[in-house]
């Protein structure tokens, strides 16, 4: 009877370990246990079926692929390398954007000459960044018309508001730039060149007389011209 009971137990535990591996844990402690053997030993003993918490944690590390912390630094160095491309840019991909930017600045320069008697200038530094976005990366989100005009108008208006509230100084620059970035994120109209418009107004005395008209001129007005050049010239 005892031999039959022992054989039954061996068969029962072998079936559990081979067909249904079990995991038993004790919450709040390190006494987690895990079946480690797949069958009973030939001598009739069950062997070591459970492992302690330390071996369990080691198995989890192998299962989930925990790696050394030194590998985390790899993406940082990748940012200092040129972007990997399938092929070098063609000559037309280099010349056409450059020619478009040249034509845009030439037209804006001629308009400045015509407006010089009135003391108005349409050519401002942020337009160089706008040209780079429109001509070099026309498919990027920053080149979308919604992003460009929403950001140009909104950021310029925040620059005027910051100057009105805080005058010219570090507080006005910080408030104007912070509010502009928050505005672009909230309206989903991220357009990096527009972030310089608040600083340009606060530090540029020649724009102060425009007041809130600065939201439309020269930034937004010049962007209309640049979009026309992109549509009809490229």
C-alpha positions in Angstrom: 0.0 0.0 0.0 2.8 2.4 0.9 4.6 1.6 -2.4 1.4 2.3 -4.4 0.9 5.6 -2.6 4.5 6.6 -3.3 4.1 5.7 -7.0 0.9 7.7 -7.2 2.6 10.7 -5.7 5.5 10.5 -8.1 3.1 10.2 -11.0 1.0 13.0 -9.7 3.9 15.4 -9.2 5.5 14.5 -12.5 2.3 15.3 -14.4 2.0 18.7 -12.6 5.6 19.6 -13.3 5.7 18.5 -16.9 2.3 19.6 -18.1 1.4 22.5 -15.7 4.4 24.4 -14.4 3.2 26.5 -11.4 4.3 29.7 -9.9 3.6 30.5 -6.3 4.4 33.9 -4.8 4.2 35.3 -1.3 3.1 38.9 -1.4 5.2 41.3 0.6 8.2 38.9 1.0 11.1 37.6 -1.0 9.9 34.0 -0.5 8.7 33.6 -4.1 8.9 30.0 -5.3 9.0 28.7 -8.8 9.0 25.1 -10.2 12.5 24.4 -11.4 12.4 20.7 -12.4 10.5 19.1 -15.2 10.3 15.5 -14.0 10.8 13.4 -10.9 14.3 12.0 -10.3 14.9 8.3 -11.0 15.6 7.5 -7.4 12.1 8.3 -6.5 12.7 11.7 -4.9 11.1 14.8 -6.2 14.4 16.8 -6.2 14.5 20.5 -5.8 11.3 21.9 -7.3 11.3 25.3 -5.9 13.8 28.1 -6.0 14.2 31.0 -3.6 13.5 34.6 -4.4 17.1 35.4 -5.5 17.1 32.8 -8.3 13.6 33.9 -9.3 14.7 37.5 -9.7 17.8 36.4 -11.7 15.5 34.4 -14.1 13.3 37.5 -14.5 16.3 39.5 -15.5 17.2 37.1 -18.2 13.6 36.9 -19.3 13.0 40.6 -19.6 16.4 41.5 -21.0 17.8 43.9 -18.4 21.0 45.3 -19.8 23.9 47.2 -18.4 23.5 50.9 -17.8 26.5 51.7 -20.0 24.3 51.0 -23.1 21.9 53.9 -22.2 24.5 56.4 -23.4 24.4 55.2 -27.0 21.4 57.4 -28.1 23.2 60.5 -26.7 26.2 60.0 -29.0 23.9 59.3 -32.0 22.6 62.8 -31.8 26.1 64.1 -32.6 26.3 62.1 -35.8 24.8 63.0 -39.2 21.5 61.4 -39.9 21.8 58.2 -41.8 20.2 58.4 -45.2 19.7 55.8 -47.9 21.4 57.9 -50.5 23.2 61.3 -50.8 20.9 64.2 -51.8 20.8 64.9 -55.5 22.1 68.1 -57.1 18.6 69.4 -57.7 17.7 68.7 -54.0 20.5 71.1 -53.1 20.1 73.8 -55.8 16.3 74.3 -55.8 15.9 75.0 -52.1 18.9 77.3 -52.2 17.6 79.1 -55.2 14.2 79.5 -53.6 15.6 81.0 -50.5 17.8 83.4 -52.6 14.7 84.5 -54.6 12.6 85.0 -51.5 15.2 87.2 -49.8 15.8 89.1 -53.0 12.1 89.9 -53.3 11.8 90.9 -49.7 14.9 93.1 -50.1 13.3 95.0 -53.0 10.2 95.5 -51.0 12.3 97.0 -48.2 13.7 99.5 -50.6 10.2 100.5 -51.6 9.1 100.8 -48.0 12.3 102.6 -46.7 10.7 106.1 -47.1 8.0 105.1 -44.7 10.4 103.7 -42.2 9.0 100.2 -42.5 11.0 97.0 -43.1 9.6 93.6 -43.9 12.8 91.6 -43.8 13.5 90.3 -40.3 15.9 87.6 -39.1 13.2 84.9 -38.3 12.3 84.8 -42.0 15.7 83.1 -42.7 14.6 80.2 -40.5 11.2 80.2 -42.2 12.9 79.9 -45.5 15.0 77.0 -44.3 11.8 75.2 -43.1 9.8 75.9 -46.3 12.4 75.2 -48.9 14.7 72.6 -47.2 12.0 70.5 -45.3 8.7 71.3 -47.1 7.1 68.0 -45.8 7.9 68.7 -42.1 5.1 69.6 -39.6 6.7 73.1 -39.1 6.1 73.8 -42.8 2.4 73.3 -42.6 0.5 76.5 -43.4 -1.6 76.2 -40.2 1.4 75.8 -38.0 3.2 78.7 -39.6 0.5 81.3 -39.6 -1.0 80.3 -36.2 2.5 80.4 -34.6 3.6 83.6 -36.3 0.5 85.5 -35.3 0.2 84.1 -31.8 3.9 84.4 -30.8 4.1 87.9 -32.1 1.0 88.9 -30.1 2.5 87.4 -26.9 5.7 89.4 -27.5 3.7 92.6 -27.6 1.7 91.7 -24.6 4.8 90.8 -22.6 6.4 94.2 -23.5 3.2 96.0 -22.5 3.1 94.3 -19.1 6.8 94.1 -18.2 8.6 96.6 -20.4 11.9 95.7 -22.0 14.0 93.4 -19.8 14.7 89.8 -18.9 11.2 89.2 -17.4 9.5 90.3 -20.6 11.7 88.1 -22.7 11.2 85.1 -20.4 7.4 85.6 -20.2 7.0 86.2 -23.9 9.0 83.2 -24.9 7.4 80.8 -22.4 3.9 81.9 -23.3 4.7 81.5 -27.0 5.9 77.9 -26.6 2.9 77.1 -24.4 0.6 78.6 -27.1 2.2 76.5 -29.9 2.0 73.3 -27.9 -1.6 73.9 -26.9 -2.8 74.8 -30.5 -0.6 72.0 -32.0 1.1 74.6 -34.2 4.7 74.1 -33.5 6.8 76.4 -35.8 10.3 77.0 -34.3 11.1 80.2 -36.2 8.1 82.0 -34.6 9.6 81.6 -31.1 12.0 84.4 -31.9 9.3 87.0 -32.6 8.7 88.0 -29.0 12.4 88.6 -28.4 12.6 90.6 -31.6 9.8 92.9 -30.7 10.9 93.4 -27.1 14.5 94.3 -28.0 13.7 96.0 -31.3 12.6 99.6 -30.7 11.8 100.2 -34.3 8.8 97.7 -34.0 7.3 99.2 -30.9 5.2 101.7 -32.8 3.4 98.9 -34.5 1.9 97.7 -31.3 -0.4 94.7 -31.9 -0.2 95.2 -35.6 3.1 93.4 -35.1 1.1 90.2 -35.0 0.4 90.6 -38.7 3.4 92.6 -40.0 6.1 91.9 -40.8 6.1 88.2 -39.8 2.7 86.9 -41.0 2.7 89.2 -44.1 6.1 88.0 -45.2 5.1 84.4 -44.7 2.3 84.9 -47.2 4.8 86.0 -49.8 7.1 83.1 -49.0 4.2 80.6 -49.4 3.5 82.1 -52.8 7.1 81.7 -53.9 7.0 78.0 -52.7 3.8 77.3 -54.6 4.6 79.0 -57.9 8.4 79.0 -57.9 9.3 75.5 -56.7 
